[in-house]
Amino acid sequence: MTVLDGNAIAGPLHEVFGTEMTTAVGSCAGCGATAPVAEAAVYIRGPGIVGRCRRCDTVLMVLVTIRGRTCVDLRGLAALEPASSEGG
Amino acid sequence: VERAAVQRRLTWQLGTVAELIEETARTKSIALEIPDWRGHRAGQHVDVRLTAEDGYQAQRSYSIASAPEDERLVLTVERLADGEVSPYLTETLLVGDELELRGPIGGYFVWEDQLGGPLLLLAGGSGVVPFRSMLRHHEASGSEVPARLLYSARTLGDVIYRDELTLLGTSDGIEVRVTLTREQPEAWEGYAGRIDRAMLEEVAWTPGDGPLVYVCGPTGFVEAAAGALVELGHVPGRIRTERFGASGA
């Protein structure tokens, strides 16, 4: 399956979080790497959306939408900080 | 301050197709009139949603090809043989039709004058679309940031915006170079073959110049180009990437 990146899910993330999230910086709970959400390895062709750490492959986030309701699992993220320059 | 004010919920809007432009055999630009469009930044996307009569919906993200200064929002779409959305957008859609979309989306793969440069843009195939927006914005805003586009296409016939890019390349501060990977016409003066270290050494400034780099294309292209830049000593933190799949994006 083709690996994309966080830019590809900017819309669904904006929908869930109510704001632009690709510039937010996430910390991987597996290896501690920090990177903008836009740089995560993203798979969108499964039954849901999966974002993984580019360094250690830990699953950072899973988004699954069923009958109009989106479930979000962020257990692989130790932290998720909105970018200060974007937050206004 | 103005930007903070537009951070609001994404809502689906209707645009009306004002013009269709055949860019290459496989790509078409769609110019849209969208009432209440709140503007965008160069490099952002929109999500497009199609709804079938039975209610089935398919949604894809497309880069915006127009500059913030342009009158109409333009999307350039490549037709993918196994696509669910792109065949409709490139073959069925007519002027006057309505299209459901939401945006602008994204804030990472964005360039504007205050981000500075030198600005290096590396495009693979239809990855050139957001760079058209950035270069038109560069031109319209009178930016003095030196900018270079290195665009990799299979053949000359696959080069999207060919005339416009040639013209943009004559502007002060903008250089445009094209490499053709599969087939080059006789007397071709551009590059041949895939973007590699040698090509980047000629085009990418030096790591000491600290170019701000944007790489957009299929995943394999992005990994190869960004990897070669890092091998040459460019700082990963100055390289922004955007990947799209062979199908879907």
Interface residues (C-beta under 8 A of the other chain):
Chain A: T2 V3 L4 D5 G6 N7 A8 A10 G11 H14 E15 G18 T19 E20 T22 T23 P36 V37 A38 E39 I44 R45 A83 E86 G87 G88
Chain B: V1 R3 A4 A5 Q7 R9 L10 H45 D47 Q59 S61 R102 G103 I105 G106 G107 Y108 F109 T219 R240 T241 E242 R243 F244 G245 A246 S247 G248 A249
